[in-house]
Amino acid sequence: MSKFRKKMIKYLQIFWGCLAFGVLMFAIFLIMDLTDASLNTLGWRDWLGSAAGAAILSVGMINWI
């Protein structure tokens, strides 16, 4: 395998790993919001906050690795 191909595989693994981590964190943040409210009573701020928190953590992980 060429050096470029090995490097691309590594970067793709990091990308998909961080994406999966972001989806997991989004689900965890939503579950934390659901402890005091039902799903149909969540406002757009709850959804936006969960998405923003997951995105911040995912981007932080990509930059940290």
Secondary structure, DSSP 4 states (H G I P E B T S, - for coil): --HHHHHHHHHHHHHHHHHHHHHHHHHHHHHHHHTSS-GGG--HHHHHHHHHHHHHHHHHHHHH-
